[in-house]
Amino acid sequence: MRKSILLTVTLLNIVLFCSCSLLNDDTNLIAVKSNNLWGYVDHKGSYVINPQFESAHPFFDGLARIVSDGKVGYISTKGKYIVLPQYQDGTDFSEGYAFVVTDNGYPMCIDTKGKEVFTFNGIQTIYTFSEGLAAYTNKSGKYGYVDTKGSIVISPRYDEAGPFSDGLAPVRINDKYGYTDPQGNVVIACQFVEARPFHEGLAAVSNGKMYGFINKKGEYVINPQFEAVDDFSDGLAAFSNGKMVGYIDKSGTYAINPQFEDGGSFNSGLACISFGNMCGYVNKEGKTVINPQFDRASSFNGNIAMIESNKLIGFIDKKGKYVINPQFEAASFYSDSWGYVTSTYYDVSDFLGKLFGSEKSLGNIVLSTFKQGATLKTVAENKYFSSADVDDNTTLRYIETEQWNFSEDVRLTSIYFNFTDPIYDSYYDYYYYESNRTYNWSVPLNNIICRFYLTDKAYGKGSALASSVANQLKMKQVLSETKSFDGAIYGYSTKNKQGVIISYDNSELLFMVFPIGETYFNEITKKIQNDSEGDHEEVIDTAAVENVVY
């Protein structure tokens, strides 16, 4: 099946047919990209909203989704922020609502004023509203539907589900597709290998070999006979017989014989087609209205369509005349037909339980054992740290961390014991050609650093994990209050004479305890300086202080 040169949502995707994406409801403003920034122009190509965004999308319900400083927000047609850029992700507005998500939260539904309507806790993914219902998945991957008030209308029961249109939505149970009504009744039995949403009263379905169309009773109106089809739009649907593309009407009769290399949906009476690796437009009689001359092209949205020429984006009218000359790097003319956001919430309870759940948990051992006055001997005689690498003459590195059994996505990689002075004296015996060490057991312990590696679901959740540890320490009354700066949370216990710093980034969390107040406050002054791990040297057996292994 040959690749399409037709333009889709952002003129970058390649598909057989232009998908029936949602048309921009305010085509007076067009999102365009120039010099790597996005802004909005009118139909004359004049900027109404200057380029300033990292990405920009079409207007729906009077608002457009933009990205600034890596965060999603929404602007009005005058370029004024209605919802400040503050979200990790977000959908376009649909039926007066959009879904957004923070960097560690469940999806939230907002209205066109940016006000929270509901937050849907405990789910995985939620899709935009269609006919008053939004499909969602729970943590088990099952699909259900929720209404605009956040009430579950159809409980999670499907293995896959699509948007409602014409009162029905395609759903999958096991490996077959059918259709459900808004009450959750499967009114067209799950019998198809593929099923798409209804468009203009008909839905494209596949028996695994060929595509046809059914009505809302589940009856074939057009028997399966095509290798590929598009949805009906403007009364016609594109089809492929494997070699060329043509168009059929709702009776299945050829309206335009197969003759094009590719073809998109009819909109405003015209369809984009490709022939000879160039794109043009035909009317419903199959007559060429705009000769193939563009490298790529989109379906019409109102009275204009996007085209690409010499790798630049411009816009034409229905006569093929340029209304905006090709000059942009990219443009956003359509919306994804069914947007969604995914939960970014990470459950920290398992991590907290393993860090502080019992007296033998790592966090409790570190806090209770290594207080002011702790020395090298305190570390060496602790039964939970049986041996440690000597990183350098002031640091021990403990790496036998499996006993605390942290999860795969939050993995304890090592524990560092840092001392104020050298922990050993050494000299070289030239007669026996060996070095000897004498350990300084009374050297004060400066700090302990527990290093965690964040991956899979925990990747990017350093801030959430750090906050949870800080809150736990306040609940345990280890710290009365905490403060923060970029990438770290810190606090000091006047009762235990301990300072605590929890440092984090996307892939790492450091839990640091300082038994000496002065060194803690010095560290805060310098903010956070990560210790280099260095080369591993000898091993000291800290469970039996009299034995030093070389």
ZAGU-861385 format. One record per residue (C-alpha): residue number from 1; z, y, x. Coordinates in nm, 2 decimals, decimal comma. Layout:
BEGIN
     n       up    north     east
   NUM        Z        Y        X
...
***
This chain:
BEGIN
     n       up    north     east
     1     0,00     0,00     0,00
     2    -0,11     0,32     0,17
     3     0,13     0,60     0,23
     4     0,11     0,92     0,02
     5     0,04     1,26     0,16
     6     0,17     1,42    -0,16
     7     0,46     1,65    -0,14
     8     0,79     1,56    -0,30
     9     1,12     1,74    -0,31
    10     1,11     1,91     0,03
    11     0,76     1,83     0,14
    12     0,90     1,58     0,39
    13     0,94     1,25     0,20
    14     0,65     1,00     0,18
    15     0,62     0,78    -0,13
    16     0,34     0,63    -0,33
    17     0,37     0,87    -0,62
    18     0,53     1,20    -0,66
    19     0,86     1,11    -0,83
    20     0,94     1,28    -1,16
    21     1,21     1,50    -1,00
    22     1,39     1,76    -1,20
    23     1,19     2,08    -1,22
    24     1,36     2,40    -1,11
    25     1,47     2,59    -1,42
    26     1,43     2,93    -1,25
    27     1,09     2,92    -1,07
    28     1,10     3,29    -1,01
    29     1,30     3,22    -0,70
    30     1,19     2,97    -0,44
    31     1,41     2,83    -0,16
    32     1,22     2,86     0,18
    33     1,30     2,80     0,54
    34     1,20     3,03     0,82
    35     1,32     3,04     1,18
    36     1,55     2,75     1,09
    37     1,73     2,94     0,82
    38     1,70     2,92     0,44
    39     1,66     3,20     0,19
    40     1,48     3,28    -0,14
    41     1,15     3,45    -0,21
    42     0,98     3,56    -0,53
    43     0,63     3,46    -0,63
    44     0,48     3,72    -0,41
    45     0,66     3,58    -0,10
    46     0,90     3,87    -0,07
    47     1,26     3,79     0,01
    48     1,51     3,84    -0,27
    49     1,79     3,66    -0,08
    50     1,75     3,69     0,30
    51     1,74     3,38     0,52
    52     2,11     3,30     0,61
    53     2,18     2,94     0,50
    54     2,17     2,61     0,68
    55     2,01     2,46     0,37
    56     1,92     2,58     0,02
    57     1,82     2,42    -0,31
    58     1,66     2,53    -0,63
    59     1,84     2,71    -0,91
    60     1,98     2,52    -1,20
    61     2,20     2,66    -1,48
    62     2,16     2,99    -1,29
    63     2,32     2,86    -0,97
    64     2,18     2,72    -0,64
    65     2,35     2,49    -0,40
    66     2,36     2,61    -0,04
    67     2,52     2,51     0,28
    68     2,68     2,76     0,51
    69     2,89     2,67     0,82
    70     2,85     2,30     0,72
    71     3,01     2,36     0,38
    72     2,86     2,35     0,03
    73     2,88     2,64    -0,20
    74     2,68     2,80    -0,49
    75     2,52     3,13    -0,53
    76     2,37     3,34    -0,82
    77     2,01     3,46    -0,84
    78     2,13     3,78    -0,68
    79     2,27     3,60    -0,38
    80     2,63     3,65    -0,48
    81     2,87     3,36    -0,41
    82     3,00     3,22    -0,74
    83     3,16     2,92    -0,55
    84     3,24     2,99    -0,19
    85     3,12     2,73     0,07
    86     3,42     2,50     0,09
    87     3,31     2,15     0,00
    88     3,20     1,86     0,21
    89     2,92     1,77    -0,03
    90     2,80     1,87    -0,38
    91     2,53     1,81    -0,63
    92     2,30     2,06    -0,81
    93     2,42     2,17    -1,15
    94     2,31     1,96    -1,44
    95     2,40     2,03    -1,81
    96     2,64     2,30    -1,69
    97     2,84     2,09    -1,44
    98     2,82     1,99    -1,08
    99     3,02     1,74    -0,87
   100     3,18     1,84    -0,54
   101     3,40     1,68    -0,29
   102     3,63     1,81    -0,01
   103     3,66     1,65     0,33
   104     3,93     1,42     0,21
   105     3,92     1,39    -0,16
   106     3,79     1,23    -0,47
   107     3,49     1,39    -0,66
   108     3,57     1,70    -0,86
   109     3,37     1,83    -1,16
   110     3,32     2,21    -1,17
   111     3,17     2,44    -1,42
   112     2,93     2,73    -1,36
   113     3,22     2,96    -1,28
   114     3,34     2,72    -1,01
   115     3,64     2,62    -1,22
   116     3,77     2,26    -1,19
   117     3,71     2,06    -1,50
   118     3,85     1,73    -1,38
   119     3,90     1,53    -1,06
   120     3,81     1,16    -1,08
   121     4,07     0,98    -0,87
   122     4,01     0,63    -0,75
   123     3,63     0,61    -0,78
   124     3,37     0,57    -0,51
   125     3,06     0,76    -0,62
   126     2,97     0,97    -0,92
   127     2,62     1,09    -1,04
   128     2,51     1,41    -1,22
   129     2,53     1,43    -1,59
   130     2,25     1,31    -1,81
   131     2,28     1,35    -2,19
   132     2,65     1,42    -2,15
   133     2,74     1,11    -1,95
   134     2,77     1,06    -1,57
   135     2,75     0,72    -1,41
   136     3,01     0,63    -1,15
   137     3,12     0,34    -0,94
   138     3,47     0,21    -0,88
   139     3,60     0,08    -0,55
   140     3,46    -0,27    -0,64
   141     3,11    -0,12    -0,68
   142     3,09    -0,17    -1,05
   143     2,92     0,10    -1,26
   144     3,06     0,28    -1,57
   145     3,01     0,62    -1,74
   146     3,24     0,92    -1,79
   147     3,19     1,22    -2,02
   148     3,22     1,59    -1,95
   149     3,59     1,59    -2,01
   150     3,65     1,32    -1,75
   151     3,72     1,04    -2,01
   152     3,58     0,70    -1,94
   153     3,33     0,62    -2,21
   154     3,19     0,30    -2,07
   155     3,42     0,10    -1,84
   156     3,29    -0,03    -1,51
   157     3,10    -0,34    -1,60
   158     2,75    -0,31    -1,45
   159     2,62    -0,41    -1,11
   160     2,39    -0,10    -1,12
   161     2,33     0,18    -1,36
   162     2,09     0,47    -1,40
   163     2,08     0,80    -1,59
   164     2,05     0,83    -1,97
   165     1,73     0,95    -2,12
   166     1,60     0,92    -2,47
   167     1,95     0,78    -2,55
   168     1,93     0,48    -2,32
   169     2,01     0,41    -1,96
   170     1,88     0,12    -1,73
   171     2,16    -0,11    -1,61
   172     2,17    -0,43    -1,40
   173     2,39    -0,73    -1,46
   174     2,36    -0,99    -1,18
   175     1,99    -0,97    -1,08
   176     1,83    -0,86    -1,40
   177     1,79    -0,52    -1,56
   178     1,82    -0,41    -1,92
   179     1,93    -0,10    -2,12
   180     2,26     0,03    -2,26
   181     2,33     0,28    -2,53
   182     2,60     0,55    -2,49
   183     2,87     0,32    -2,63
   184     2,81     0,06    -2,36
   185     2,62    -0,18    -2,58
   186     2,33    -0,36    -2,40
   187     2,06    -0,30    -2,66
   188     1,77    -0,42    -2,45
   189     1,87    -0,75    -2,29
   190     1,88    -0,77    -1,91
   191     1,56    -0,95    -1,84
   192     1,36    -0,74    -1,60
   193     1,33    -0,75    -1,22
   194     1,31    -0,36    -1,22
   195     1,36    -0,11    -1,49
   196     1,34     0,27    -1,49
   197     1,47     0,55    -1,72
   198     1,27     0,63    -2,03
   199     1,03     0,92    -2,02
   200     0,85     1,04    -2,32
   201     0,96     0,73    -2,52
   202     0,84     0,47    -2,27
   203     1,00     0,30    -1,97
   204     0,84     0,14    -1,68
   205     0,96    -0,22    -1,61
   206     0,86    -0,50    -1,38
   207     0,85    -0,88    -1,43
   208     0,86    -0,92    -1,05
   209     0,48    -0,93    -1,01
   210     0,34    -0,65    -1,23
   211     0,45    -0,33    -1,40
   212     0,42    -0,25    -1,77
   213     0,59    -0,02    -2,02
   214     0,83    -0,09    -2,31
   215     0,95     0,11    -2,61
   216     1,31     0,17    -2,71
   217     1,32    -0,16    -2,89
   218     1,24    -0,35    -2,57
   219     0,89    -0,44    -2,69
   220     0,60    -0,42    -2,45
   221     0,37    -0,14    -2,55
   222     0,17    -0,18    -2,23
   223     0,17    -0,53    -2,09
   224     0,26    -0,59    -1,72
   225    -0,07    -0,55    -1,54
   226    -0,03    -0,29    -1,27
   227     0,08    -0,32    -0,91
   228     0,26     0,02    -0,92
   229     0,31     0,29    -1,18
   230     0,47     0,63    -1,21
   231     0,66     0,75    -1,52
   232     0,49     0,92    -1,81
   233     0,46     1,29    -1,78
   234     0,24     1,52    -1,99
   235     0,13     1,21    -2,18
   236    -0,02     1,02    -1,88
   237     0,11     0,80    -1,61
   238    -0,03     0,72    -1,27
   239    -0,10     0,36    -1,18
   240    -0,24     0,16    -0,89
   241    -0,45    -0,15    -0,89
   242    -0,37    -0,20    -0,53
   243    -0,66     0,00    -0,39
   244    -0,70     0,32    -0,59
   245    -0,49     0,53    -0,83
   246    -0,58     0,63    -1,18
   247    -0,41     0,73    -1,50
   248    -0,34     0,57    -1,83
   249    -0,23     0,70    -2,17
   250     0,05     0,56    -2,38
   251    -0,17     0,29    -2,53
   252    -0,25     0,16    -2,18
   253    -0,61     0,28    -2,20
   254    -0,76     0,43    -1,89
   255    -0,76     0,81    -1,93
   256    -0,88     0,86    -1,57
   257    -1,04     0,56    -1,39
   258    -0,89     0,45    -1,06
   259    -1,06     0,66    -0,80
   260    -0,80     0,84    -0,59
   261    -0,62     0,74    -0,27
   262    -0,30     0,87    -0,43
   263    -0,18     1,06    -0,73
   264     0,12     1,24    -0,86
   265     0,27     1,32    -1,20
   266     0,09     1,55    -1,44
   267     0,28     1,88    -1,49
   268     0,14     2,19    -1,67
   269    -0,18     2,00    -1,74
   270    -0,27     1,92    -1,37
   271    -0,19     1,64    -1,13
   272    -0,20     1,64    -0,76
   273    -0,44     1,38    -0,61
   274    -0,55     1,28    -0,26
   275    -0,90     1,19    -0,15
   276    -1,03     1,17     0,20
   277    -0,68     1,24     0,33
   278    -0,67     1,58     0,17
   279    -0,50     1,69    -0,15
   280    -0,64     1,87    -0,46
   281    -0,58     1,87    -0,83
   282    -0,74     1,72    -1,14
   283    -0,70     1,79    -1,52
   284    -0,64     1,53    -1,78
   285    -1,01     1,45    -1,81
   286    -1,01     1,36    -1,45
   287    -1,22     1,67    -1,36
   288    -1,14     1,82    -1,02
   289    -1,00     2,17    -1,08
   290    -0,88     2,24    -0,73
   291    -1,09     2,07    -0,45
   292    -0,90     1,85    -0,20
   293    -0,83     2,09     0,09
   294    -0,46     2,08     0,16
   295    -0,28     1,85     0,41
   296    -0,01     1,78     0,14
   297     0,07     1,91    -0,20
   298     0,33     1,89    -0,48
   299     0,31     1,86    -0,86
   300     0,30     2,20    -1,04
   301     0,63     2,35    -1,13
   302     0,55     2,60    -1,40
   303     0,24     2,78    -1,29
   304     0,27     2,73    -0,91
   305     0,26     2,43    -0,67
   306     0,36     2,39    -0,31
   307     0,10     2,30    -0,05
   308     0,10     2,24     0,32
   309    -0,17     2,36     0,55
   310    -0,16     2,34     0,93
   311     0,21     2,24     0,91
   312     0,30     2,55     0,71
   313     0,41     2,57     0,35
   314     0,26     2,81     0,10
   315     0,21     2,82    -0,28
   316    -0,10     2,83    -0,51
   317    -0,17     2,90    -0,87
   318    -0,35     2,68    -1,12
   319    -0,68     2,81    -1,00
   320    -0,61     2,71    -0,64
   321    -0,56     3,07    -0,53
   322    -0,28     3,14    -0,28
   323     0,01     3,34    -0,44
   324     0,20     3,30    -0,12
   325     0,01     3,23     0,20
   326     0,12     2,93     0,42
   327     0,40     3,07     0,64
   328     0,72     2,87     0,59
   329     0,87     2,58     0,78
   330     0,98     2,41     0,46
   331     1,06     2,48     0,09
   332     1,27     2,33    -0,18
   333     1,09     2,33    -0,51
   334     1,24     2,03    -0,70
   335     1,58     1,88    -0,73
   336     1,67     1,52    -0,67
   337     1,63     1,36    -1,01
   338     1,97     1,21    -1,00
   339     2,21     1,36    -0,75
   340     2,55     1,22    -0,65
   341     2,86     1,27    -0,44
   342     3,07     1,00    -0,28
   343     3,45     1,00    -0,24
   344     3,57     1,11     0,10
   345     3,93     1,01     0,03
   346     4,10     0,79     0,28
   347     4,41     0,61     0,18
   348     4,67     0,67     0,45
   349     4,94     0,45     0,30
   350     4,86     0,14     0,50
   351     4,87     0,34     0,83
   352     5,20     0,51     0,74
   353     5,35     0,18     0,65
   354     5,26     0,02     0,98
   355     5,38     0,33     1,17
   356     5,71     0,39     1,00
   357     5,76     0,09     0,76
   358     6,05    -0,08     0,94
   359     6,29    -0,04     1,24
   360     6,04    -0,24     1,45
   361     5,75    -0,01     1,36
   362     5,60     0,18     1,65
   363     5,68     0,53     1,52
   364     6,05     0,45     1,45
   365     6,09     0,28     1,79
   366     5,95     0,58     1,97
   367     6,16     0,83     1,78
   368     6,49     0,64     1,79
   369     6,47     0,51     2,15
   370     6,32     0,79     2,35
   371     6,54     1,09     2,29
   372     6,67     1,35     2,53
   373     6,80     1,19     2,85
   374     6,55     0,90     2,84
   375     6,43     0,79     3,19
   376     6,20     0,54     3,35
   377     6,48     0,28     3,32
   378     6,50     0,35     2,94
   379     6,13     0,25     2,92
   380     6,16    -0,04     3,16
   381     6,45    -0,20     2,97
   382     6,29    -0,16     2,63
   383     6,19    -0,51     2,50
   384     5,90    -0,39     2,30
   385     5,70    -0,27     2,60
   386     5,69    -0,58     2,82
   387     5,45    -0,44     3,08
   388     5,26    -0,13     3,16
   389     4,98    -0,02     3,39
   390     5,07     0,24     3,65
   391     4,81     0,50     3,57
   392     4,93     0,73     3,85
   393     5,26     0,81     4,01
   394     5,39     0,99     3,70
   395     5,24     0,78     3,42
   396     5,28     0,43     3,27
   397     5,01     0,31     3,03
   398     5,10     0,03     2,79
   399     4,80    -0,15     2,64
   400     4,94    -0,46     2,48
   401     4,93    -0,31     2,13
   402     4,84    -0,61     1,92
   403     5,20    -0,67     1,82
   404     5,19    -0,37     1,59
   405     4,87    -0,49     1,42
   406     4,71    -0,17     1,31
   407     4,39    -0,20     1,11
   408     4,04    -0,21     1,25
   409     3,96     0,14     1,13
   410     4,28     0,29     1,28
   411     4,33     0,10     1,60
   412     4,62     0,17     1,85
   413     4,45     0,16     2,19
   414     4,73     0,25     2,43
   415     5,06     0,42     2,47
   416     5,13     0,66     2,76
   417     5,47     0,72     2,91
   418     5,46     1,04     3,11
   419     5,74     1,14     3,35
   420     5,85     1,48     3,50
   421     5,84     1,35     3,86
   422     5,69     1,06     4,05
   423     5,82     0,73     3,94
   424     5,80     0,56     4,27
   425     5,81     0,62     4,65
   426     5,58     0,41     4,87
   427     5,52     0,34     5,23
   428     5,28     0,12     5,43
   429     5,41    -0,17     5,65
   430     5,15    -0,19     5,93
   431     5,30    -0,51     6,06
   432     5,24    -0,70     5,74
   433     4,94    -0,49     5,62
   434     5,09    -0,43     5,28
   435     5,23    -0,14     5,08
   436     5,58    -0,13     4,93
   437     5,72     0,07     4,64
   438     6,06     0,18     4,55
   439     6,09     0,29     4,18
   440     6,29     0,60     4,09
   441     6,46     0,47     3,77
   442     6,64     0,80     3,69
   443     6,32     1,01     3,66
   444     6,33     1,18     3,31
   445     6,07     1,08     3,05
   446     5,85     1,38     2,98
   447     5,66     1,26     2,67
   448     5,51     0,95     2,50
   449     5,15     0,96     2,37
   450     5,04     0,69     2,12
   451     4,66     0,70     2,11
   452     4,47     0,58     1,80
   453     4,10     0,53     1,78
   454     3,94     0,62     1,44
   455     3,63     0,43     1,32
   456     3,46     0,31     1,00
   457     3,64     0,45     0,70
   458     3,89     0,64     0,91
   459     3,63     0,82     1,12
   460     3,65     1,19     1,05
   461     3,99     1,15     0,88
   462     4,20     1,28     1,17
   463     4,32     1,58     0,98
   464     4,43     1,37     0,68
   465     4,61     1,12     0,90
   466     4,78     1,39     1,10
   467     4,90     1,56     0,78
   468     5,03     1,24     0,65
   469     5,23     1,17     0,97
   470     5,37     1,52     0,96
   471     5,48     1,49     0,60
   472     5,64     1,15     0,67
   473     5,84     1,30     0,95
   474     5,96     1,57     0,72
   475     6,05     1,31     0,46
   476     6,25     1,12     0,72
   477     6,42     1,45     0,81
   478     6,30     1,41     1,17
   479     6,14     1,75     1,14
   480     6,25     2,03     0,90
   481     5,92     2,21     0,92
   482     5,58     2,18     1,09
   483     5,32     2,43     1,20
   484     4,95     2,38     1,30
   485     4,67     2,52     1,50
   486     4,32     2,40     1,53
   487     4,32     2,02     1,59
   488     4,70     1,97     1,59
   489     5,02     1,98     1,38
   490     5,35     2,03     1,56
   491     5,73     2,06     1,50
   492     6,07     2,04     1,68
   493     6,39     1,87     1,58
   494     6,70     2,06     1,68
   495     6,91     1,76     1,56
   496     6,73     1,50     1,78
   497     6,62     1,74     2,05
   498     6,27     1,61     2,01
   499     5,93     1,78     1,99
   500     5,64     1,62     1,81
   501     5,27     1,70     1,83
   502     5,00     1,52     1,63
   503     4,66     1,60     1,78
   504     4,34     1,48     1,62
   505     3,96     1,50     1,60
   506     3,70     1,29     1,42
   507     3,75     0,98     1,63
   508     4,10     1,00     1,77
   509     4,46     1,06     1,67
   510     4,74     1,13     1,92
   511     5,10     1,09     1,82
   512     5,31     1,26     2,09
   513     5,69     1,27     2,12
   514     5,87     1,50     2,37
   515     6,23     1,42     2,45
   516     6,26     1,74     2,66
   517     6,24     2,06     2,46
   518     6,12     2,27     2,75
   519     5,81     2,06     2,81
   520     5,74     2,05     2,44
   521     5,73     2,42     2,41
   522     5,53     2,45     2,73
   523     5,28     2,21     2,58
   524     5,26     2,41     2,26
   525     5,20     2,73     2,46
   526     4,91     2,56     2,63
   527     4,81     2,41     2,29
   528     4,69     2,06     2,36
   529     4,55     1,93     2,69
   530     4,44     1,58     2,67
   531     4,56     1,36     2,96
   532     4,28     1,19     3,16
   533     4,33     0,81     3,17
   534     4,24     0,77     3,54
   535     4,21     0,44     3,72
   536     4,46     0,16     3,65
   537     4,67     0,05     3,95
   538     4,95    -0,19     3,98
   539     5,16    -0,34     3,70
   540     5,53    -0,29     3,65
   541     5,71    -0,56     3,45
   542     5,93    -0,33     3,24
   543     6,12    -0,61     3,07
   544     6,27    -0,73     3,40
   545     6,33    -0,42     3,61
   546     6,40    -0,62     3,93
   547     6,05    -0,76     3,94
   548     5,76    -0,55     4,06
   549     5,42    -0,73     4,06
   550     5,14    -0,62     4,30
***
